[in-house]
């Protein structure tokens, strides 16, 4: 009787190890899927049909409450919200236009740096 129990525990343990590696492989698949959608901007909605859009696709914006720098990836025309991702390519959320501001680049610093070089 003990042999059957030990055999069942051994089989269960081997199946658990197999499940661990299967889940590990699936996490890599999720990373590939995420990278495909983050980097493939042509598949997302364009703003040409929407007159209410304030930010273009690919524009760097700052979330007002969290002060995080984000990239606009998509405009959800149904909910009038911008889909934003962090620099790492992680989904941050869907925001209204009044929750975001454009990041201003200081052009005077850029011009003075080119004069020095």
Order of alpha helices (4+ residues) and beta strands (2+ residues): alpha-beta-beta-beta-beta-beta-alpha
